[in-house]
Amino acid sequence: MQYTGTLYFAFLIAVFYCYWLLPERGRGRVAFLAFASCAVYCLGGYTAVIVLFGVSAANFIAARLMAGGRSPRGRKALLLSSLGIDLGVLGLFKYWNFFLDASAGWPWTTGIPFERLHLNVLAPIGISFFIFQSIAYVVDAYRVDVYRRDGPPADSFLEYLLFISFFPVVAAGPIVRGRQLLPQFREPRKFSAEQGGRALFLIALGLIKKIAIADYLSANIVDRVFDFPGRFSSLEVLVAIYAYALEIYLDFSGYSDIAIGSALLLGFELPENFNAPYRARNLAEFWRRWHITFSTWLRDYVFFTIGGKRVRNRWILYAGLIVTMLLGGLWHGAGYTFLVWGILHGLGLAVYHGYADLRRWYSRKRAGGSTGIQLGQLAARCKSAVSVILTFHFVCLTWVFFRADSIGQAGDLLRQAGKLTWGTANLTGGVLLLAAIGFMAHWSPRALFDGACSGFSKLPAPVQATLLFALGIGLYYAASTDVAPFIYSRF
């Protein structure tokens, strides 16, 4: 189901009215949402349903047994078994063919008919996202958060199934923790006109980001340049790289807005997933702003596992960052381009932290213990602006590998950009205008967004409906092609 299509919104409207008509008390609403969410997942075929129910049952049982168990060995065995199932399922569907192809040329495997071992089954939709939620759930249970009541286990399998399959987030997140969503399932939900207005504003904003800007940039500059970089000038290639940076941000944050708005229509608050990432002054800040639920997941369940929460050895810190981001790259897809993307981000984070450590050491040595170098206000602003520009361009460089179909294609694109040719025949006014609008909106103050959201929420319902209808008509005619699937829905 395409989350920008009429089918999804017809489904959302039907779920909205049925949900709020059900009694507030009891488990009827949870059961209905679980059924509706599984119905969406059934569109992916019987394999997707089997995987969903199998993984859900294994993790639910393991967490319940860990919550009631007192034997450390037993609890650890349950954790490892649950993680083995989660990672095994993820590896089978996402990475089996990749590692099979990668190993085909190794000397010790020569002669084995690898093509017969290929798995010709599509991965269930959003498998990476619900597997990550499952891993977080059982790890939190193992870390005895359940005993502290910070992350209580689900009351029933039905509740856990809803947590895993909740339809607004099942395709591409945000990655929700049990402690964030499960308590909301147990509390009576209320609906207000202001809440509904905010939800509709977020959904409308997500559609504008996706259809009006991201898809237009993709169809009119990005796809053409990345597919045939040799046909374009260096300036056009550079604009395409910038346009892709904007496209992937608007595409993914647009999905997150639709997901958060859809959940809010049903009374549930989902965590923020983006916070103007291209305004970051360094790579560490970028990852605190970009795909926030994913970056915090990597921090809590990968990086802290490697080095602990307080890493004293700085070399372990740097190595942990590289390994964490390498795994993060591999999570996005089974391909060498994603590995390079992850390694580049890991190296970038290691260099940034190494520079910060060296600067702190130098400041203490020079100033006898002072914590930093005092800069004038103008100098500080210039330094901040330069930091933002450098961070943005490093991120754009890594996006080249993320978007490219192969390492060779990424190399061709970068070589073409380095030829310093300045043709502009393919830079249309629409592309430049929408790119400018997208970046200006990204740099607009947060208060402007909050004010627009609040203002829309306070409008009378007929006015809201009229504006949304006009927006729908406008987006219909603005779409130059069929609306493309969300980029992150394939991960």
Order of alpha helices (4+ residues) and beta strands (2+ residues): alpha-alpha-alpha-alpha-alpha-alpha-alpha-alpha-alpha-alpha-alpha-alpha-alpha-alpha-alpha-alpha-alpha-alpha-alpha-alpha-alpha-alpha
